[in-house]
Amino acid sequence: MAGVGKCMGIMTAAGFAFGAGATYYAKTKQGKAIMQQLETTAKNGKIPIGGMTKDGKMWDGEVTVDEAKKNLNKASKIMSLVTGAAAAIGTAFIAGVTLMLRGKVR
């Protein structure tokens, strides 16, 4: 039974590492492209933002380039952790089913 637990642990860790790593890599490349675009549209180090509230009123605002970069990095980290957890769960499920079908788990 220790072999099954060891196999499941290794596969789960590998699934988490690969899922989180691949997502973080993709998101940082995407974030760099977004930051290049934002830096070209920034005026005096500020990026104009705005939108519409739930009651239909328009609002205007601005955010600094550094703050936008920090927000993109935070979003990249959160997304990579969520994707890594989902990949770990999926990999553990597949490894468990594979071991069960091979008759290693009773």
N, C-alpha and C positions, 0 to 999 in steps of 0.2 A: 504494500500500500504506500510505502514511502516513495517508491518509484513513480507512482501515479501523481502524488502531490508535488514531487520535484518537477516532473514533466509539466504539470499544469502551471506551476509557479514560473518556470522558465518561459513557457509560451506566453503567459499573461504579461510578464515583464517585457518580453521582446515585442509583443503587440503594442503595449503602451509606449515603449521607446520609439518604435518605428512610426506609429500614428502621430504622436506628439511632435517628433522631430520633423517629419515630412510636412505637417501642417505649419509648424513654426517657420520652417525654411520658405515655404510658399507665401506665407503671410508677410514675412519680412521683405521678400522681393516685391510683393504687391505694395507694401507700405512705403518702400523706397520710391517706387514709381509715383505713388500718390503724393508723397512729400515733394518730389521734383515739380509736380504740377502745382501744388499749393504754393511753393516758393515763388513760382512765376506769377501767380495771381495776387500774392501778398503785397500790400501797400503799407510802407512804413513799419514793416515787421508784423503787421496784423492781417488776418484773413477775415474778410467779411462773411458773416453767416446770418441766417435768418430763417423764418418759417412762418407757420400759421398755428395759432393756438386752437384748442378744441372748439372754442366759441366762434372761430372764424376771423379773429383779429390777426393782422400781420405784425411781426416784430422783427427788428433788426438788431444785430449784435456783431461782435468781432471776437476773435480768439488769436492769441499769439502763435507764431510758428512753433515755438518750443512746446507750448501746451498741446497743440495738435499732434506733434510728434510723440509726446508722452502718452496721449490718449490712444494713438495707433499702436504703440508698443504694448500698452496694457491690454488692448483688445486682442492683439496677436498672442499674448501669453495665455489669456483666458481661453481663447478658441483652441489653442494647442492642447491645453489641459483637458478640455471637454472632449476633443477629438481623440486624444490619447486614451482617456477612460473608456470611450465607446469602442475603440479598437481593442483595448485590453479585454473588455467584456466579450466582444465578438470572437476574439482569438481563443479565449478560455472556453467559450461554448463549443467552438469547432474542435478544439483539442479534446475536450471532454467527450463529445460525441464520437470522435475518432477512436479514442481509447475504449469507449464502451462497445463500439462495433467490433473492435479487435478482440474483445473478451477480457480486457485487462481490469475492468471495473465490474464488480458483481453486485 
